[in-house]
Amino acid sequence: MKKVLIGLSGGVDSAVAAYLLKKQGYEVAGGFMRNWDSLLNNDYLGNPTINDDICPQEKDYQDAKKVAEKLNIPLYRIDFVKEYWDYVFTYFLKEYEKGRTPNPDIFCNKFIKFETFRKFAFEKGFDCIAMGHYAKKIDDNGKAYLYKAKDLNKDQTYFLSQVSLEQLKDSLFPLGDITKDEVRKIAHELDLPVADKKDSTGICFIGERNFKEFLNNYLPAKEGDIVDVNTHKVIGKHEGVLYYTLGQRKGLGIGGIHGQQSGSWFVVAKDVKRNILYVSQGEMNEYLLSDRVIVKEMNFLGETKPTEFTNAGVKFRYRQKDNMVQYRFISDDTVEIISSTPLKSVTPGQAAVFYDGDRCLGGGIIEEIYYRGKRKHTTFLEEE
C-alpha cells in the first residue's frame, strides 16, 4: 500500500481529496503547512512594530484537525515560515518595488508545496504527495504530463505552471476528474465540518485581508498624481503607485472630468521613480495592447523546445480564455510570443502559461511587451 502525504489546508477541496485517496486504497496522512508568522516576518524586515493582522491560519489549522479526525488520518503541523519568506514573499516584495505585478501563488507551489513539503514527505517515509488542486496528471511511459481539470471553471494548472516534471512525477491530484459541485456534495454526504466553508481567495498562506493595508506594512504608500497619458494633465490622486496593475479599471477614484468625454479609465503605465500613475480611456486603447511578448524563466513541460514558431494557447491571467498565438524558444529559458490578434493588458511580472489543447506545457514570467514593433514601457513612460 502506497503512503501519501496530502496538503490539508482546512478547506473543503483538500478534505475531499484526502477522502478520495483513502477510498482508492492509499495510506493517507495530512500535512498542514504553517508558512506565515506576522511577528517573525516583521523581525526579518528589522521592524517588529509593523501593525500586521494575525493570519487566520490558526482557524484553518483547527478545521484541518477536525477533518483529519473525521477521516481518521494522522495530521502533521509543519513549519515552513522561513522558507516561505526566503523563496516566495521576498520575491513578491521585490517585484512590487519594481512596479511589476507578481503572482506569489505560483512560486508558493514551486518552492513550498511541491518542493519543501515534498522533501518533508520523503523524509517521513511517504511515497508521494497529494494536493487538492483542480488539475490532472497523466502518466505515460514513465513520464508525467499536466492537464486541465474536468471542471474548467476551477482549473488550477495556471498556478502549477512552474512545477517541474520531477515534482509532478511524485504528485497526485484526486480532484482532477470531478467538479466543485461534486466536491461539495461528497463533503455533505460525509458530514465534513468544512462542507460549507467558502473558498479562499487571498494570497497563498497570507489569507484574505485588505490588500493595500497589508502591502502598506512592507511597502509604505505614498500618494501621487494620476495623469492622463494623452493630455499629460493631472486628473486625480492615487494611494501608492505600486498598488496598481496594468489594465486596472476599478478603484481609481476618477469620476466625471470637466471637458472630458465620459468613459472608463484604465491604468496603462507606472512611473515608480516619480510616483505617477498613467491612465487612458477605452478598454482597447493602444496603450493596453501588445502583439509580441517576451517570457523568461520558462518552465517547459513538453518534450522538445521549439525553435521555430509553433501554435499554442496562452493564458496571461488566471481564468482567462486561451489566446491562440505562436511561440518559440529564443534561449534555453526565454520564449517569444507573436499574436496576429492584439492582446489586451499583458502585464510584466505576471505569468504566461502555455497549452496544447488541455495539456499544460508549462509557463514563465512576462518580461517585455511590444506593439507594432515598439516596446511598451509599463513601469515608466519614455518621453515622446
C-alpha positions, -999 to 999 in steps of 0.1 A, spaced: 0 0 0 15 34 -11 18 61 16 8 96 6 10 129 25 -17 153 14 -15 190 20 -45 195 43 -53 232 43 -85 233 63 -106 238 32 -132 216 16 -111 207 -15 -82 191 3 -106 174 27 -125 156 -1 -92 149 -19 -79 131 13 -111 111 14 -108 101 -22 -73 89 -17 -84 67 12 -111 53 -10 -86 45 -37 -66 24 -12 -38 47 -2 -24 50 33 -31 87 39 -18 113 63 -24 151 63 2 178 64 -9 213 75 17 239 63 23 269 86 40 294 64 32 328 78 41 344 111 34 381 113 58 388 142 86 367 129 83 381 94 83 416 107 115 408 125 130 397 92 125 433 80 141 447 111 108 463 121 90 443 147 65 471 153 47 467 120 10 466 125 2 434 106 -30 414 112 -29 380 127 -33 355 100 -64 333 101 -43 302 96 -50 291 132 -87 287 123 -76 268 92 -54 245 114 -84 238 137 -105 229 107 -78 207 93 -76 189 127 -114 183 126 -112 169 91 -83 146 100 -102 133 130 -133 128 109 -114 108 82 -93 90 109 -59 101 94 -29 114 112 -21 152 108 14 168 108 17 205 115 48 217 96 66 250 99 78 265 66 78 302 77 114 308 68 112 290 35 81 309 25 98 342 34 130 334 16 116 319 -16 82 335 -20 75 366 0 109 383 -6 104 378 -44 68 392 -40 81 424 -24 110 429 -48 87 426 -78 62 452 -64 91 475 -57 99 474 -94 64 484 -102 56 449 -115 26 426 -106 38 392 -93 18 361 -87 31 346 -54 8 315 -55 28 302 -85 61 303 -66 44 290 -34 36 259 -54 70 256 -69 91 262 -38 68 253 -8 40 228 -17 58 208 -43 94 211 -30 98 218 7 66 199 16 77 171 -8 111 167 8 94 166 42 72 138 30 101 117 17 120 122 50 89 108 68 88 77 46 59 87 23 60 76 -14 43 107 -28 24 138 -20 -11 150 -30 -29 183 -32 -64 195 -35 -58 214 -68 -81 211 -97 -57 196 -122 -49 162 -138 -16 144 -140 -14 117 -167 14 92 -166 26 78 -200 57 56 -204 72 68 -171 66 105 -178 42 128 -161 20 152 -180 -1 180 -166 -36 185 -180 -66 208 -173 -91 196 -148 -126 184 -157 -140 215 -140 -126 241 -163 -141 269 -142 -119 257 -113 -89 245 -132 -57 255 -114 -30 244 -139 -22 282 -143 -8 281 -107 10 249 -113 29 261 -144 63 264 -125 61 229 -110 88 207 -126 84 173 -143 103 157 -114 79 173 -89 49 163 -109 61 127 -110 57 124 -73 23 142 -70 -13 132 -71 -44 154 -79 -75 135 -67 -99 163 -78 -89 162 -115 -119 143 -127 -147 158 -105 -164 192 -103 -166 216 -74 -203 208 -71 -194 172 -67 -168 180 -41 -194 199 -20 -219 170 -24 -193 145 -12 -184 167 18 -220 169 28 -225 132 24 -195 126 47 -207 154 71 -173 170 69 -171 201 92 -158 222 62 -185 212 38 -199 248 35 -166 266 42 -161 293 15 -132 291 -9 -101 311 0 -94 340 -24 -65 356 -6 -27 354 -12 -13 320 -7 -9 314 31 -13 351 40 -51 349 38 -79 373 30 -73 408 41 -73 444 28 -45 440 3 -35 477 2 -34 479 40 -13 447 41 11 458 15 15 492 32 31 474 61 60 464 39 60 490 11 46 522 26 21 541 4 29 575 -10 1 595 -26 8 608 -61 -7 621 -93 -29 602 -117 -21 616 -152 -39 613 -185 -13 598 -207 -26 616 -238 -30 651 -224 -4 649 -196 -29 666 -173 -33 656 -137 -68 642 -133 -67 626 -98 -47 612 -69 -36 576 -63 -29 559 -30 5 545 -40 17 537 -75 30 502 -65 -5 491 -56 -20 493 -92 -17 469 -121 -18 474 -159 -53 473 -172 -69 480 -138 -102 499 -140 -118 497 -106 -106 515 -75 -90 545 -94 -115 571 -79 -117 590 -112 -152 605 -117 -165 628 -144 -139 653 -156 -149 687 -170 -143 689 -207 -135 652 -210 -157 626 -227 -173 600 -205 -158 565 -204 -139 542 -181 -103 549 -173 -76 522 -173 -41 520 -158 -16 520 -187 18 527 -171 35 535 -138 64 558 -132 78 544 -99 106 569 -95 83 600 -99 53 582 -83 30 589 -112 1 566 -123 -7 570 -161 -42 562 -173 -61 563 -206 -97 558 -216 -111 528 -235 -107 491 -229 -89 487 -263 -68 518 -263 -33 513 -278 -15 516 -245 -31 483 -233 -24 463 -265 5 441 -274 13 417 -302 47 404 -292 56 392 -257 90 380 -242 86 354 -214 115 345 -192 121 318 -165 102 294 -187 95 260 -171 88 237 -200 67 206 -196 68 195 -232 91 171 -250 112 193 -273 116 231 -270 105 245 -304 129 270 -320 106 276 -349 72 293 -343 46 268 -331 9 272 -323 -2 272 -287 -29 286 -264 -16 310 -238 -32 324 -206 -18 357 -193 -42 357 -163 -60 331 -143 -94 320 -158 -86 339 -190 -96 321 -222 -66 306 -241 -52 332 -265 -42 314 -297 -6 325 -305 27 313 -320 57 308 -298 93 297 -300 123 294 -277 150 321 -283 172 308 -255 171 279 -230 145 296 -207 132 325 -228 102 324 -251 90 348 -278 52 350 -284 37 365 -315 -1 372 -319 -19 381 -350 -47 395 -328 -38 423 -304 -35 411 -268 -50 432 -240 -34 441 -207 -5 416 -208 14 426 -176 51 422 -169 57 403 -137 27 381 -142 27 345 -156 22 334 -192 10 297 -192 11 276 -224 -14 249 -235 -17 224 -263 -54 218 -261 -60 206 -225 -23 198 -219 -3 224 -199 31 230 -215 44 250 -185 49 287 -181 72 316 -174 72 352 -163 62 380 -187 93 403 -191 87 426 -221 57 435 -243 57 451 -277 30 466 -300 36 473 -337 73 469 -333 77 492 -303 85 481 -268 59 491 -242 73 506 -211 47 498 -185 68 508 -154 79 541 -167 69 562 -197 95 573 -222 94 610 -232 80 613 -267 
